[in-house]
Amino acid sequence: MTPEAIRKIYDYSYWAFERVWNCICKLTDEQFTQELGYSMGSIRNHVIHMVSSHHRWVNRLKGEQVLPHLNFEDYSSLTSVKAKWDEAKAEFLDFIYSLDQAQLDEVVRYEIHSRGVVSSSQRWEVLLHLANHSTDHRSQILAMLHQQFGIQTIEQDMIFFLWGEGVNKG
């Protein structure tokens, strides 16, 4: 996979997240942190999980020490979560925009202690996994917003981004 393709996937992914975030912003802080009994629990927990995953995978892909998962309870408001998201987004985009083809093709060894996994993959494969992981959690969030709170949600298909709605490149 080329650097341009990875960048486009992440430009789309962050474009889609901003659209989902606009739906999330219709919640109160109490609704945002409310336990919903599905997957990560609250919508806040889903977003923090995504932030934590991005941080941890960047650490792995750089060969750095993987930091512990972020603590959900450290983020009690929409404002604090969005600030953390924006920080992670900037770090992640700086990282992927710095990668060339050789770095994307490089095989990276990593460990996921919570699953007892030691494995290796090409860097682009891990980046594709993480983009897919984000799509999964955005979909879960959209379903919870609609089903639990009656909030009108959006479509997040990449084709809409490609058709020109994705004018914000990061």
HUNOR-V864111 format. One record per pair of residues at least 24 apart in sequence whose ideal C-beta (glycine too) atoms are under 7 Angstrom apart, sorted by the first residue. I is the first residue (numbers start at 1). J is the second residue. Records with the same first field share a line. If there is no record, write none. Layout:
I=J + J
This chain:
1=104 + 124 + 128
2=101
3=99 + 100 + 101 + 104
6=96 + 104 + 124 + 127
7=96 + 97
9=131
10=93 + 96 + 131
11=166 + 169 + 170
12=158 + 161 + 166
13=131 + 134
14=89 + 170
15=161 + 166 + 168
16=138 + 156
17=138
19=154 + 156
20=138 + 141 + 142 + 154 + 156
21=82
23=142 + 145 + 151 + 153 + 154
24=78 + 141 + 145
25=78
26=151
27=149
29=76 + 77 + 78
31=149
32=78
33=76
36=144 + 148
38=144
39=140
43=141 + 144
44=72 + 75 + 81
45=72
46=137 + 140 + 141
47=81 + 85
48=72 + 75 + 81
49=137
50=134 + 137
51=84 + 85 + 88
53=130 + 133
54=88 + 92 + 130
55=88
57=126 + 130
58=91 + 92 + 95
60=108 + 110
61=108 + 123 + 126
93=170
96=127
